[in-house]
Protein backbone atom coordinates (compact mmCIF):
# COMPACT_ATOMS: atom_id res chain seq x y z
CA UNK A 1 0.00 0.00 0.00
CA UNK A 2 1.37 3.43 -0.91
CA UNK A 3 1.52 6.11 1.76
CA UNK A 4 -0.20 9.37 0.92
CA UNK A 5 2.42 12.08 1.50
CA UNK A 6 0.33 15.18 1.01
CA UNK A 7 -3.25 16.02 0.13
CA UNK A 8 -4.14 19.49 -1.22
CA UNK A 9 -7.73 20.70 -0.98
CA UNK A 10 -9.49 23.88 -2.08
CA UNK A 11 -12.02 25.61 0.20
CA UNK A 12 -14.05 27.77 -2.20
CA UNK A 13 -15.88 30.84 -0.92
CA UNK A 14 -19.66 30.36 -0.75
CA UNK A 15 -22.14 33.03 -1.69
CA UNK A 16 -25.76 33.13 -0.53
CA UNK A 17 -27.49 34.49 -3.65
CA UNK A 18 -30.53 34.93 -1.43
CA UNK A 19 -31.20 34.08 2.19
CA UNK A 20 -34.67 34.00 3.73
CA UNK A 21 -35.16 33.43 7.44
CA UNK A 22 -38.13 31.66 9.01
CA UNK A 23 -39.06 30.94 12.61
CA UNK A 24 -36.69 30.49 15.50
CA UNK A 25 -36.71 26.82 16.41
CA UNK A 26 -36.66 25.20 19.86
CA UNK A 27 -32.91 24.53 19.41
CA UNK A 28 -32.30 28.30 19.13
CA UNK A 29 -31.45 28.25 15.42
CA UNK A 30 -33.65 29.77 12.72
CA UNK A 31 -35.08 27.86 9.79
CA UNK A 32 -33.82 29.28 6.55
CA UNK A 33 -33.92 28.95 2.80
CA UNK A 34 -30.98 29.94 0.65
CA UNK A 35 -29.65 29.52 -2.86
CA UNK A 36 -25.95 28.89 -2.34
CA UNK A 37 -23.23 28.96 -4.99
CA UNK A 38 -19.46 28.63 -4.81
CA UNK A 39 -16.78 30.72 -6.45
CA UNK A 40 -13.39 30.12 -7.99
CA UNK A 41 -11.72 32.02 -5.18
CA UNK A 42 -11.11 30.51 -1.77
CA UNK A 43 -8.74 29.24 0.91
CA UNK A 44 -6.30 26.39 0.34
CA UNK A 45 -5.41 23.59 2.76
CA UNK A 46 -2.77 20.89 2.70
CA UNK A 47 -2.58 17.82 4.90
CA UNK A 48 0.41 15.56 5.57
CA UNK A 49 0.96 12.72 8.02
CA UNK A 50 2.10 13.68 11.52
CA UNK A 51 1.77 12.59 15.11
CA UNK A 52 -0.90 14.74 16.76
CA UNK A 53 -2.40 17.76 15.04
CA UNK A 54 -0.41 20.80 14.02
CA UNK A 55 -1.97 23.77 12.22
CA UNK A 56 0.06 26.46 10.44
CA UNK A 57 -1.78 29.45 9.01
CA UNK A 58 -0.36 31.47 6.11
CA UNK A 59 -1.67 33.90 3.55
CA UNK A 60 -3.11 37.44 3.52
CA UNK A 61 -5.60 36.89 6.40
CA UNK A 62 -3.38 34.61 8.55
CA UNK A 63 -3.09 37.29 11.24
CA UNK A 64 -6.85 37.31 11.83
CA UNK A 65 -6.78 33.70 13.08
CA UNK A 66 -4.97 31.66 15.68
CA UNK A 67 -4.20 27.97 15.55
CA UNK A 68 -5.60 27.32 19.03
CA UNK A 69 -7.72 24.21 19.63
CA UNK A 70 -10.92 26.22 19.02
CA UNK A 71 -9.97 26.78 15.39
CA UNK A 72 -12.73 25.22 13.30
CA UNK A 73 -10.20 23.30 11.19
CA UNK A 74 -8.81 21.57 14.28
CA UNK A 75 -12.32 20.94 15.61
CA UNK A 76 -13.19 19.28 12.29
CA UNK A 77 -10.01 17.21 12.43
CA UNK A 78 -10.74 15.99 15.96
CA UNK A 79 -14.40 15.26 15.13
CA UNK A 80 -13.42 13.16 12.10
CA UNK A 81 -10.69 11.31 14.02
CA UNK A 82 -13.18 10.53 16.83
CA UNK A 83 -15.79 9.30 14.33
CA UNK A 84 -13.31 7.06 12.52
CA UNK A 85 -11.43 5.92 15.63
CA UNK A 86 -8.19 7.29 14.10
CA UNK A 87 -5.09 7.62 16.25
CA UNK A 88 -3.10 9.41 13.50
CA UNK A 89 -2.71 13.16 13.47
CA UNK A 90 -1.88 15.51 10.61
CA UNK A 91 0.16 18.56 9.81
CA UNK A 92 -2.30 21.03 8.31
CA UNK A 93 -1.32 24.18 6.43
CA UNK A 94 -4.16 26.65 5.88
CA UNK A 95 -3.59 29.43 3.35
CA UNK A 96 -6.13 32.02 4.44
CA UNK A 97 -7.06 34.04 1.36
CA UNK A 98 -10.59 34.91 2.52
CA UNK A 99 -11.44 37.48 5.18
CA UNK A 100 -12.66 35.90 8.45
CA UNK A 101 -16.19 36.15 9.90
CA UNK A 102 -17.33 37.60 6.61
CA UNK A 103 -20.41 35.71 5.34
CA UNK A 104 -18.69 33.77 2.54
CA UNK A 105 -18.04 30.50 4.30
CA UNK A 106 -14.47 31.04 5.36
CA UNK A 107 -14.23 28.96 8.53
CA UNK A 108 -17.05 26.64 7.37
CA UNK A 109 -15.37 26.05 4.00
CA UNK A 110 -12.08 25.36 5.79
CA UNK A 111 -13.76 22.91 8.19
CA UNK A 112 -15.46 21.10 5.30
CA UNK A 113 -12.15 21.00 3.41
CA UNK A 114 -10.50 19.52 6.51
CA UNK A 115 -13.12 16.74 6.58
CA UNK A 116 -12.56 15.99 2.85
CA UNK A 117 -8.78 16.29 3.01
CA UNK A 118 -8.25 14.19 6.13
CA UNK A 119 -10.69 11.51 4.92
CA UNK A 120 -8.47 11.25 1.84
CA UNK A 121 -5.17 11.37 3.75
CA UNK A 122 -6.37 8.64 6.12
CA UNK A 123 -8.01 6.67 3.26
CA UNK A 124 -11.26 6.50 5.21
CA UNK A 125 -13.49 6.05 2.18
CA UNK A 126 -16.42 7.71 3.96
CA UNK A 127 -19.49 8.75 1.95
CA UNK A 128 -20.09 12.49 1.86
CA UNK A 129 -23.33 12.17 3.85
CA UNK A 130 -21.25 11.00 6.82
CA UNK A 131 -19.05 14.08 6.40
CA UNK A 132 -22.26 16.18 6.26
CA UNK A 133 -23.41 14.77 9.60
CA UNK A 134 -20.05 15.51 11.22
CA UNK A 135 -20.12 18.96 9.57
CA UNK A 136 -23.51 19.74 11.14
CA UNK A 137 -21.92 19.57 14.58
CA UNK A 138 -19.36 22.21 13.56
CA UNK A 139 -21.60 24.94 12.10
CA UNK A 140 -24.71 25.57 10.02
CA UNK A 141 -22.77 26.26 6.80
CA UNK A 142 -20.37 23.32 7.00
CA UNK A 143 -22.65 20.68 5.34
CA UNK A 144 -23.17 22.74 2.14
CA UNK A 145 -19.41 23.32 1.96
CA UNK A 146 -18.68 19.56 1.98
CA UNK A 147 -19.72 19.27 -1.68
CA UNK A 148 -19.13 22.93 -2.57
CA UNK A 149 -21.67 22.71 -5.41
CA UNK A 150 -24.65 24.99 -6.12
CA UNK A 151 -27.37 24.02 -3.67
CA UNK A 152 -30.75 24.77 -2.19
CA UNK A 153 -30.21 25.00 1.55
CA UNK A 154 -32.95 24.59 4.17
CA UNK A 155 -33.41 23.79 7.86
CA UNK A 156 -30.75 25.57 9.92
CA UNK A 157 -28.47 24.85 6.95
CA UNK A 158 -28.19 21.08 7.21
CA UNK A 159 -30.74 20.18 4.49
CA UNK A 160 -28.74 20.53 1.31
CA UNK A 161 -30.06 19.65 -2.15
CA UNK A 162 -27.69 20.05 -5.05
CA UNK A 163 -29.06 22.16 -7.90
CA UNK A 164 -27.85 21.84 -11.47
CA UNK A 165 -28.48 24.48 -14.11
CA UNK A 166 -27.76 27.60 -12.05
CA UNK A 167 -26.04 29.88 -14.62
CA UNK A 168 -22.39 30.63 -13.87
CA UNK A 169 -22.02 34.38 -13.46
CA UNK A 170 -19.20 36.89 -13.05
CA UNK A 171 -19.28 38.41 -9.57
CA UNK A 172 -17.26 40.86 -7.54
CA UNK A 173 -16.85 40.20 -3.82
CA UNK A 174 -16.20 43.18 -1.55
CA UNK A 175 -15.49 43.12 2.17
CA UNK A 176 -15.07 46.47 3.92
CA UNK A 177 -12.84 45.02 6.65
CA UNK A 178 -15.35 44.70 9.46
CA UNK A 179 -15.95 41.28 11.01
CA UNK A 180 -19.63 40.71 11.83
CA UNK A 181 -20.75 38.04 14.31
CA UNK A 182 -23.44 35.74 12.87
CA UNK A 183 -25.04 35.34 16.30
CA UNK A 184 -25.31 39.14 16.78
CA UNK A 185 -26.85 39.62 13.32
CA UNK A 186 -29.51 36.96 14.01
CA UNK A 187 -30.17 38.54 17.42
CA UNK A 188 -30.83 41.94 15.73
CA UNK A 189 -33.15 40.45 13.07
CA UNK A 190 -36.63 42.03 12.92
CA UNK A 191 -38.21 41.48 9.48
CA UNK A 192 -38.22 37.95 8.04
CA UNK A 193 -39.46 36.87 4.62
CA UNK A 194 -40.05 33.35 5.95
CA UNK A 195 -39.43 30.02 4.26
CA UNK A 196 -41.74 28.30 1.78
CA UNK A 197 -40.37 29.31 -1.59
CA UNK A 198 -40.42 26.63 -4.32
CA UNK A 199 -37.12 25.67 -5.99
CA UNK A 200 -35.94 28.13 -8.66
CA UNK A 201 -37.19 27.83 -12.27
CA UNK A 202 -34.88 26.93 -15.20
CA UNK A 203 -32.61 29.84 -16.05
CA UNK A 204 -30.51 30.41 -19.16
CA UNK A 205 -28.10 33.18 -18.24
CA UNK A 206 -26.96 35.79 -15.73
CA UNK A 207 -29.84 38.15 -16.65
CA UNK A 208 -32.43 35.39 -15.93
CA UNK A 209 -30.75 34.66 -12.62
CA UNK A 210 -30.74 38.34 -11.64
CA UNK A 211 -34.46 38.65 -12.56
CA UNK A 212 -35.25 35.67 -10.34
CA UNK A 213 -33.07 36.93 -7.48
CA UNK A 214 -34.82 40.32 -7.51
CA UNK A 215 -37.93 38.49 -6.23
CA UNK A 216 -35.87 37.39 -3.20
CA UNK A 217 -33.50 39.05 -0.70
CA UNK A 218 -31.16 38.55 2.20
CA UNK A 219 -33.08 38.96 5.47
CA UNK A 220 -29.81 39.39 7.35
CA UNK A 221 -28.83 42.46 5.31
CA UNK A 222 -30.88 44.97 7.33
CA UNK A 223 -29.65 43.83 10.79
CA UNK A 224 -26.04 43.57 9.51
CA UNK A 225 -26.28 47.13 8.09
CA UNK A 226 -27.49 48.27 11.51
CA UNK A 227 -24.37 46.77 13.12
CA UNK A 228 -21.95 47.84 10.35
CA UNK A 229 -23.41 50.75 8.32
CA UNK A 230 -20.49 50.62 5.89
CA UNK A 231 -22.22 47.58 4.33
CA UNK A 232 -24.78 50.01 2.86
CA UNK A 233 -21.99 52.04 1.26
CA UNK A 234 -20.49 48.90 -0.32
CA UNK A 235 -23.89 47.79 -1.67
CA UNK A 236 -24.62 51.20 -3.20
CA UNK A 237 -21.16 51.44 -4.76
CA UNK A 238 -21.47 47.95 -6.32
CA UNK A 239 -24.96 48.70 -7.68
CA UNK A 240 -23.65 51.89 -9.34
CA UNK A 241 -20.98 50.07 -11.40
CA UNK A 242 -21.60 49.77 -15.17
CA UNK A 243 -22.97 46.32 -16.07
CA UNK A 244 -24.15 45.53 -12.51
CA UNK A 245 -27.21 43.25 -12.50
CA UNK A 246 -27.62 42.98 -8.72
CA UNK A 247 -25.82 43.85 -5.50
CA UNK A 248 -26.49 42.03 -2.26
CA UNK A 249 -24.87 40.89 1.00
CA UNK A 250 -23.87 37.24 1.47
CA UNK A 251 -24.71 35.27 4.63
CA UNK A 252 -24.57 37.39 7.77
CA UNK A 253 -22.06 39.78 6.12
CA UNK A 254 -20.14 41.88 5.87
CA UNK A 255 -19.03 40.62 2.42
CA UNK A 256 -21.24 41.86 -0.41
CA UNK A 257 -21.36 40.70 -4.00
CA UNK A 258 -22.17 42.39 -7.26
CA UNK A 259 -23.38 40.23 -10.13
CA UNK A 260 -22.29 41.43 -13.58
CA UNK A 261 -23.33 40.99 -17.22
CA UNK A 262 -19.88 39.80 -18.29
CA UNK A 263 -16.34 39.28 -17.00
CA UNK A 264 -14.95 42.56 -18.34
CA UNK A 265 -17.67 44.53 -16.51
CA UNK A 266 -16.78 42.58 -13.34
CA UNK A 267 -13.05 43.32 -13.83
CA UNK A 268 -13.70 47.04 -14.36
CA UNK A 269 -15.97 47.13 -11.31
CA UNK A 270 -13.32 45.46 -9.14
CA UNK A 271 -10.73 48.04 -10.24
CA UNK A 272 -13.15 50.87 -9.41
CA UNK A 273 -14.09 49.39 -6.01
CA UNK A 274 -10.42 48.96 -5.08
CA UNK A 275 -9.66 52.55 -6.09
CA UNK A 276 -12.61 53.81 -4.04
CA UNK A 277 -11.24 52.42 -0.77
CA UNK A 278 -7.80 50.79 -0.75
CA UNK A 279 -8.44 48.95 2.54
CA UNK A 280 -11.42 47.02 1.12
CA UNK A 281 -10.90 43.40 0.08
CA UNK A 282 -12.06 43.14 -3.53
CA UNK A 283 -12.02 40.07 -5.79
CA UNK A 284 -13.49 39.58 -9.27
CA UNK A 285 -14.37 35.92 -9.78
CA UNK A 286 -16.97 33.61 -11.30
CA UNK A 287 -19.48 31.31 -9.65
CA UNK A 288 -18.73 27.66 -10.28
O1 LIG B 1 -24.05 27.58 13.09
P1 LIG B 1 -23.29 28.87 13.20
O2 LIG B 1 -22.07 28.75 14.06
O3 LIG B 1 -23.02 29.50 11.88
O4 LIG B 1 -24.29 29.87 13.93
C1 LIG B 1 -23.87 31.00 14.67
C2 LIG B 1 -25.10 31.59 15.37
O5 LIG B 1 -25.98 32.15 14.39
C3 LIG B 1 -25.95 30.58 16.12
O6 LIG B 1 -25.50 30.42 17.43
C4 LIG B 1 -27.34 31.22 16.08
O7 LIG B 1 -27.45 32.22 17.06
C5 LIG B 1 -27.36 31.91 14.74
N1 LIG B 1 -27.99 31.08 13.70
C6 LIG B 1 -29.37 30.95 13.68
N2 LIG B 1 -29.96 30.20 12.70
C7 LIG B 1 -29.22 29.59 11.76
C8 LIG B 1 -27.82 29.71 11.74
C9 LIG B 1 -27.23 30.47 12.73
O8 LIG B 1 -30.07 31.51 14.52
N3 LIG B 1 -29.85 28.84 10.82
Boltz pocket constraint, residues with backbone or C-beta under 6 A from the ligand:
constraints:
  - pocket:
      binder: B
      contacts: [[A, 28], [A, 29], [A, 30], [A, 31], [A, 32], [A, 138], [A, 139], [A, 140], [A, 141], [A, 155], [A, 156], [A, 157], [A, 182], [A, 183], [A, 186]]
      max_distance: 6.0
